[in-house]
Amino acid sequence: QFLLIFIIFFIVYGRCIPFDFQNVNQILETIALELQNLIQAVDHIKILATINGIGQMVVEDIIDSWITILVSLGITMIISLLFIMVMRWIAAPVIWCTILGVIGILGFVIYYSLSMYIHLNNNPVYNSAAGSNINAIVKSYLDNKNTWLCILIAVSIILLITLLLILVLRKRIVIAIALVKEGSKAVSSTTSTIFFPIFPWILYLLVIAFSITVGLYLASVGDPLYRVVGLNNSTVEGCQCTGPPESIYENGDYCNPELFYQYCREPITSSFSKQAITSCRTASCHFQRIDSPKLVGYFHGINIIGFFWLLFFISAFNEMVLASAFSTWYWTFHKTDVPFFNITISMGRTIRYHLGTLAFGSLIITICRIIRCILEYIDHKLKKFDNEVTRAVLCCCKCFFWCLEKFLKFLNRNAYIMCAIHGKNFCSSAQDAFNLLMRNFLRVITLDKVTDFLFFMAKVLISTGMAVASHFFLKSPHSNLDLNYSFIPVVIVAIGSYLIGSIFFSVYSMAVDTLFLCFLEDTERNDGTPEKPYFMSKELMKILGKKNEVPRHRYN
C-alpha cells in the first residue's frame, strides 16, 4: 500500500483531483482487491496452462509411441490365444500350485504368530507412553501377545476349514480342471469364436451412440426460458427497463433476451461527462433451462429403458451364439464332424429361432436394473434429509436388487445354454437349468471359483507381462523414442492388454460353462450303453469311473 500511495502521490501532485477520486482509502482498497483478484486469476491461468501443457505432452507421447502400443496389443492377442490353447496342459499345475501356495502361506502365518506369541510371553514389552500417531498405535498392538494369539487362532481355523474343503471337494476340483482343459480344446477347435465378441462390441458402441443422440435431441425439444439475473446489483442509478409493459422486468422475472437488451439500459454519470446511457453491465437476461412438454419426460424414460434393454439383449445374443457353438462341439460324437462354419451356423440358428427368448430374458434384467436406478435416484434425493432409517431401508433395497440382478444374470446365462442344447423356450430352459444346477450344487461352486481365479490370474499375468515388456522396450536404445512421460504408453498397454484378455477369456468362460452343463446333462441322460453312449472325453469318464461299452472309434 505504501508503494501505491507513493505512485499515486507522484502522479497527482500539483494537479486538480476530480471529486470522484478524493477518497484515497477507497481507491487503495479497490486497487488491492483488484490486484488480489488479478493474482488469483494469474494462478488459475498458470494451472490451466500447466494442465494444457501436460495434456499436449501426453498426446505427443501417444502419437510418437502408437506403433509400439499397437504392436504390444497385437502381441497380447496372440499370447491370449496361445494361453487358451495351452491351458489344457498348464491348468492343473497352476491350480494345484496355487492351492498348495495358499496352504503354505497360512502355515507360515501360524508358525510366525506362534513364535511371536512365545517370544512376547517370555519377554513382555511394556509401553511407557502410548503414542498418538498411527505407527505407535500399530506397534502397541504388535507388541501385545494377545494380538498374535488371536491371529494364531483365526488363521488356524481358516487353515482347518481350507484343508477340509480341499479334502471334500478334491474330486470336484479335478473335474473342474478337466472341464477347463475341455474348454481349451473347444475354443482351439473353433478359433473363430475368439473374435466373435468384436461384433457385439461394435453393436454396443452403436447402441450407446444412438441413445446419446436421442437423449440430446429430446433435451433440445421445447422453448428456452431466460431469467433476469443481477438486476439489483447494478450501479447506484440502477439498470432501468423502459418501453412496452412486457419489457418491464424485475430481478428473477422470466425475460425475452431481445426485449431486455433493447429496452433495458443503465445511466452513468461522471464528473468527466454528462449523463450517458449504456447497456446494463451487471444485469442480464440469463438462460435457465428448456421448457419441455411433459411428454418429453416419458420419452426420456423410454430411451433409458430401451438403452438398457438393447445392451442386455446384445449380451444375451453373444452368450446364446457362443453356447450354441460350444454345445454343438460337445454333442458331436466325432469331433472331426464339427461344422467348419460352426459360429456362423450358430448365429443363424439364434437369429431364426431364439430372438424372442433373448428379448424376454434381457427384459427381466432390464426391469431389475431400472429398479436399481430408481433406488439410486431416490437415495441421491434423500441425502439432504440425513435420515438413518431411510438410509438403512434404501441400503437394504439396493443390496437386495443387486444380488437379485446377479442371480438373474447367472440364471439367464445357464437358461441360454439349455435353450441352445434343447431349443426350448426361456421359462422351460431356465427351470431345467436351475434344477440341474441345484442337483450339482457343490460342483457348480467349485467350478465357478476355480475358473474365476484361473482366468483372473491369466489376465493379470498377461497385462502385467506386456506392461513390463513395453516399459523395458521404451527404455532401451532400440526404441529411438524421446518421450516426456514414458509411463503413459505403458499404462495404455496395460489397460488395453487387460481388456483384450477379458474379451478372449470371456469366450473361454462361456465355453467352460456350456461344457459344464453339457457334462451334467450327459451324466444324467446317458449310461454308456450303445444306445446311450457318453459324449464326454476319456479323461472325464476316467475321473468319474465311467466308460462306454463300445469304444468311440467303432461308432459310425
Residue, then its C-alpha position, 0 to 999 in steps of 0.5 A: q500500500f505504501l508503494l501505491i500511495f507513493i505512485i499515486f502521490f507522484i502522479v497527482y501532485g500539483r494537479c486538480i483531483p476530480f471529486d470522484f477520486q478524493n477518497v484515497n482509502q477507497i481507491l487503495e482498497t479497490i486497487a488491492l482487491e483488484l490486484q488480489n483478484l488479478i493474482q488469483a486469476v494469474d494462478h488459475i491461468k498458470i494451472l490451466a496452462t500447466i494442465n494444457g501443457i501436460g495434456q499436449m505432452v501426453v498426446e505427443d507421447i501417444i502419437d510418437s509411441w502408437i506403433t509400439i502400443l499397437v504392436s504390444l496389443g497385437i502381441t497380447m492377442i496372440i499370447s491370449l490365444l496361445f494361453i487358451m490353447v495351452m491351458r489344457w496342459i498348464a491348468a492343473p499345475v497352476i491350480w494345484c500350485t496355487i492351492l498348495g501356495v495358499i496352504g503354505i502361506l497360512g502355515f507360515v502365518i501360524y508358525y510366525s504368530l506362534s513364535m511371536y506369541i512365545h517370544l512376547n510371553n517370555n519377554p513382555v514389552y511394556n509401553s511407557a507412553a502410548g503414542s498418538n500417531i498411527n505407527a505407535i498405535v500399530k506397534s502397541y498392538l504388535d507388541n501385545k501377545n494377545t494380538w498374535l494369539c488371536i491371529l494364531i487362532a483365526v488363521s488356524i481355523i481358516l487353515l482347518i476349514t481350507l484343508l477340509l474343503i480341499l479334502v471334500l471337494r478334491k474330486r470336484i476340483v479335478i473335474a473342474i480342471a478337466l472341464v477347463k482343459e475341455g474348454s481349451k480344446a473347444v475354443s482351439s477347435t473353433t478359433s473363430t469364436i475368439f473374435f466373435p465378441i468384436f461384433p457385439w462390441i461394435l453393436y454396443l458402441l452403436v447402441i450407446a451412440f444412438s441413445i446419446t443422440v436421442g437423449l440430446y435431441l429430446a433435451s433440445v425439444g421445447d422453448p428456452l426460458y431466460r431469467v433476469v439475473g443481477l438486476n439489483n446489483s447494478t450501479v447506484e442509478g440502477c439498470q432501468c427497463t423502459g418501453p412496452p409493459e412486457s419489457i418491464y422486468e424485475n430481478g428473477d422475472y422470466c425475460n425475452p433476451e431481445l426485449f431486455y437488451q433493447y429496452c433495458r439500459e443503465p445511466i452513468t454519470s461522471s464528473f468527466s461527462k454528462q449523463a450517458i446511457t449504456s447497456c446494463r453491465t451487471a444485469s442480464c437476461h440469463f438462460q435457465r433451462i428448456d421448457s419441455p412438454k411433459l411428454v418429453g419426460y416419458f420419452h426420456g424414460i423410454n430411451i433409458i429403458g430401451f438403452f438398457w434393454l438393447l445392451f442386455f439383449i446384445s449380451a444375451f445374443n453373444e452368450m446364446v451364439l457362443a453356447s450354441a457353438f460350444s454345445t454343438w462341439y460337445w454333442t458331436f460324437h466325432k469331433t472331426d464332424v464339427p461344422f467348419f462354419n460352426i459360429t456362423i451356423s450358430m448365429g443363424r440358428t439364434i437369429r431364426y429361432h431364439l430372438g424372442t427368448l433373448a428379448f424376454g430374458s434381457l427384459i427381466i434384467t432390464i426391469c431389475r436394473i431400472i429398479r436399481c436406478i430408481l433406488e439410486y435416484i431416490d437415495h441421491k434425493l434423500k441425502k439432504f434429509d440425513n435420515e438413518v432409517t431411510r438410509a438403512v431401508l434404501c441400503c437394504c433395497k439396493c443390496f437386495f436388487w443387486c444380488l437379485e440382478k446377479f442371480l438373474k444374470f447367472l440364471n439367464r446365462n445357464a437358461y441360454i445354454m439349455c435353450a441352445i442344447h434343447g431349443k426350448n423356450f426361456c421359462s422351460s430352459a431356465q427351470d431345467a437349468f436351475n434344477l440341474l444346477m441345484r442337483n450339482f450344487l457343490r460342483v457348480i461352486t467349485l467350478d465357478k471359483v476355480t475358473d474365476f481365479l484361473f482366468f483372473m490370474a491369466k489376465v493379470l499375468i498377461s497385462t502385467g507381462m506386456a506392461v513390463a515388456s513395453h516399459f523395458f522396450l521404451k527404455s532401451p536404445h532400440s526404441n529411438l523414442d524421446l518421450n516426456y512421460s514414458f509411463i503413459p504408453v505403458v499404462i495404455v498397454a496395460i489397460g488395453s492388454y487387460l481388456i483384450g484378455s477379458i474379451f478372449f477369456s470371456v469366450y473361454s468362460m462361456a465355453v467352460d460353462t456350456l461344457f459344464l452343463c453339457f457334462l451334467e446333462d450327459t451324466e444324467r441322460n446317458d449310461g454308456t450303453p450303445e444306445k446311450p453312449y457318453f459324449m464326454s472325453k476319456e479323461l472325464m469318464k476316467i475321473l468319474g469311473k465311467k466308460n462306454e461299452v463300445p469304444r468311440h472309434r467303432y461308432n459310425 
